[in-house]
Amino acid sequence: MAFVAGELFTHDAATLLYGALRVPTLVLYDQDPYTDFGALESVLARNPNLRAQRLSPSRGMLQYEHTTAVAAAINRELITSNGV
């Protein structure tokens, strides 16, 4: 019930969570009925550790809707962030 009530979501996650990341981080996204990515561009501009890739079309379940593309994006990120 906490999920349905919205109690599991962080208000201002862009600043409190993503803005504070100090490790290489890949944000995979597209449309999501529970998330607004409107602040993503400004968060990316403020934190050089973040990268984003949009995988579309989807409705928030990228790992199921684009399994191969998600795996490929993660592999590229691991190679890039490790300098391999």
VEXLUMGU-192019 format. One record per residue: residue number from 0; x, y, z negated of N, C-alpha, C in turn. Coordinates in Angstrom, 1 decimal. Each point is the difference from the previous one (the first is absolute). Example, Ala and Ser with C-alpha at 12.3 -4.5 7.8 and 13.67 -1.06 7.14 Angstrom:
2
zavo|n_east|n_north|n_up|ca_east|ca_north|ca_up|c_east|c_north|c_up
0|13.2|-5.7|-7.8|-0.9|1.2|0.0|0.9|1.2|0.0;
1|-0.4|1.1|0.7|0.9|1.1|0.0|-0.8|1.1|-0.8;
***
This chain:
84
zavo|n_east|n_north|n_up|ca_east|ca_north|ca_up|c_east|c_north|c_up
0|0.8|-1.2|0.0|-0.8|1.2|0.0|0.9|1.3|0.0;
1|1.1|-0.1|-0.6|0.9|1.2|0.0|0.3|0.4|1.4;
2|0.3|-0.9|0.9|0.3|0.3|1.4|-1.2|0.8|0.7;
3|-1.2|-0.6|-0.2|-1.2|0.6|0.6|-0.2|1.4|-0.6;
4|0.3|0.2|-1.3|-0.3|1.3|-0.6|1.1|1.0|0.3;
5|1.1|-0.5|0.7|1.0|1.0|0.4|1.0|0.2|-1.1;
6|0.0|-0.8|-1.0|0.9|0.2|-1.2|1.4|-0.5|0.2;
7|0.2|-0.7|1.1|1.4|-0.6|0.3|0.8|1.0|0.9;
8|-0.6|1.1|0.4|0.7|0.9|0.9|0.6|1.1|-0.8;
9|1.2|0.4|0.4|0.7|1.1|-0.6|-0.3|1.3|0.7;
10|-0.5|1.0|-0.8|-0.3|1.3|0.6|1.4|0.6|0.3;
11|0.2|0.6|1.2|1.2|0.6|0.4|1.1|-1.0|0.1;
12|-0.2|-1.1|0.6|1.0|-1.0|0.1|1.1|0.5|0.9;
13|-0.3|0.9|0.9|1.0|0.5|0.9|1.2|0.6|-0.7;
14|-0.3|0.8|-1.1|1.0|0.6|-0.8|0.5|-0.9|-1.1;
15|-0.9|-0.6|-0.7|0.4|-0.8|-1.2|0.7|-1.3|0.3;
16|-0.4|-0.7|1.1|0.6|-1.2|0.4|1.0|0.1|1.1;
17|-0.5|0.3|1.2|0.8|0.0|1.2|1.1|1.1|0.0;
18|-0.4|1.1|-0.6|1.0|1.1|0.0|1.2|-0.2|-0.9;
19|-0.2|-1.0|-1.0|1.1|-0.3|-0.9|0.8|-1.1|0.4;
20|-0.3|-0.7|1.1|0.8|-1.2|0.4|1.4|0.4|0.3;
21|1.0|-0.8|-0.5|1.4|0.3|0.3|0.7|-1.2|0.7;
22|-0.8|-0.9|0.5|0.5|-1.1|0.8|-0.7|0.0|1.4;
23|0.7|-0.5|1.0|-0.6|0.0|1.3|-1.4|-0.7|0.0;
24|-1.0|0.6|0.5|-1.4|-0.5|-0.1|-0.7|0.2|1.3;
25|-0.6|-1.1|0.5|-0.8|0.1|1.2|-1.5|0.0|-0.3;
26|-0.7|1.0|0.5|-1.4|0.1|-0.2|-0.7|-0.5|1.3;
27|-0.7|-1.1|0.0|-0.8|-0.5|1.1|-1.4|0.4|-0.2;
28|-0.6|0.6|1.0|-1.4|0.5|-0.2|-0.8|0.1|1.2;
29|-1.3|0.2|-0.1|-0.9|0.4|1.0|-1.3|0.4|-0.7;
30|-1.1|-0.1|0.6|-1.2|0.4|-0.7|-0.3|-1.0|-1.2;
31|-0.5|0.6|-1.1|-0.3|-0.8|-1.1|-1.2|0.6|-0.7;
32|-1.0|-0.9|-0.3|-1.2|0.6|-0.6|0.2|0.6|-1.4;
33|1.1|-0.3|-0.7|0.3|0.4|-1.3|1.1|1.0|-0.2;
34|0.7|0.3|1.1|1.2|0.8|-0.1|0.0|1.1|1.1;
35|0.5|1.1|-0.4|0.1|1.2|0.9|1.5|0.2|0.2;
36|0.4|-0.1|1.3|1.4|0.2|0.3|0.3|1.5|0.4;
37|-0.9|0.9|-0.3|0.2|1.4|0.4|1.3|0.6|-0.5;
38|0.5|-0.4|-1.2|1.2|0.6|-0.6|1.2|-0.7|0.5;
39|-0.1|-1.1|0.8|1.2|-0.8|0.3|1.1|0.9|0.7;
40|-0.3|0.8|1.0|1.0|0.8|0.7|0.8|0.9|-1.0;
41|-0.7|0.6|-0.9|0.7|0.9|-0.9|0.9|-0.8|-1.0;
42|-0.5|-1.2|-0.4|0.8|-0.8|-0.9|1.3|-0.5|0.7;
43|-0.2|-0.4|1.3|1.2|-0.4|0.8|1.0|1.1|0.1;
44|-0.5|1.2|0.2|0.9|1.2|0.2|0.7|0.3|-1.3;
45|-0.6|-0.3|-1.2|0.7|0.3|-1.3|0.9|-1.1|-0.5;
46|-0.2|-1.2|0.5|0.8|-1.1|-0.6|0.7|-0.7|1.2;
47|1.3|0.1|0.1|0.7|-0.6|1.1|0.1|-1.5|-0.1;
48|-0.4|-0.6|-1.2|0.1|-1.5|-0.1|-1.2|-0.6|0.6;
49|-1.0|0.7|0.4|-1.2|-0.6|0.5|0.0|0.1|1.5;
50|-0.6|-1.1|0.6|-0.3|-0.1|1.4|-1.4|-0.6|0.1;
51|-0.7|0.3|1.1|-1.3|-0.4|0.2|-0.2|-0.6|1.4;
52|-0.8|-1.0|0.1|-0.4|-0.5|1.3|-1.5|-0.3|0.0;
53|-0.7|0.5|1.0|-1.4|-0.3|0.1|-0.2|-1.2|0.9;
54|-0.8|-1.0|-0.5|-0.3|-1.2|0.7|-1.6|0.1|0.2;
55|-0.4|0.1|1.3|-1.4|0.2|0.2|-0.4|-0.9|1.2;
56|-1.3|-0.2|0.1|-1.0|0.3|-0.9|-0.1|-0.9|-1.2;
57|-0.4|0.5|-1.1|-0.2|-0.8|-1.2|-1.0|0.7|-1.0;
58|-0.4|-0.7|-1.0|-0.9|0.6|-1.0|0.6|-0.3|-1.4;
59|1.3|0.1|-0.1|0.6|-0.1|-1.4|0.6|-1.3|-0.4;
60|-0.1|-1.0|0.9|0.6|-1.3|-0.4|1.0|-0.4|1.1;
61|1.0|0.9|0.1|1.1|-0.2|1.0|0.6|-1.4|-0.1;
62|0.2|-0.5|-1.2|0.7|-1.3|-0.1|-0.7|-1.1|0.6;
63|-1.4|0.2|0.2|-0.8|-1.1|0.6|-0.3|0.4|1.5;
64|-0.2|1.3|0.2|-0.4|0.4|1.4|1.1|0.1|1.0;
65|1.3|0.2|-0.5|1.1|0.2|0.8|1.2|-0.7|-0.6;
66|-0.1|-1.3|-0.4|1.0|-0.7|-0.7|1.4|0.0|0.7;
67|0.0|-0.2|1.3|1.3|0.0|0.7|0.6|1.3|0.0;
68|-0.8|1.1|0.2|0.6|1.3|0.0|0.5|0.5|-1.3;
69|-0.8|-0.4|-1.1|0.5|0.3|-1.4|1.3|-0.7|-0.3;
70|0.1|-1.3|0.4|1.3|-0.7|-0.3|1.1|0.6|0.8;
71|-0.2|0.4|1.2|1.0|0.6|0.8|0.4|1.4|-0.5;
72|-0.9|0.8|-0.5|0.3|1.3|-0.6|0.8|-0.2|-1.3;
73|-0.4|-0.9|-0.8|0.8|-0.3|-1.2|1.4|-0.4|0.3;
74|0.1|-0.9|1.0|1.4|-0.5|0.3|0.8|1.2|0.6;
75|-0.5|0.8|0.8|0.7|1.2|0.5|0.4|0.9|-1.2;
76|-0.9|0.2|-0.9|0.3|0.9|-1.1|1.2|-0.6|-0.9;
77|-0.1|-1.3|-0.2|1.1|-0.7|-0.8|1.3|0.1|0.7;
78|0.0|-0.2|1.3|1.3|0.1|0.7|0.5|1.5|0.0;
79|-0.9|0.9|0.2|0.4|1.5|0.0|0.5|0.4|-1.4;
80|-0.8|-0.3|-1.0|0.4|0.5|-1.3|1.2|-0.7|-0.6;
81|0.3|-1.2|0.5|1.2|-0.7|-0.5|1.2|0.2|0.9;
82|-0.2|0.8|1.1|1.1|0.2|0.9|0.5|-1.2|0.7;
83|-0.8|-1.0|0.2|0.4|-1.2|0.7|-0.1|0.2|1.5;
***
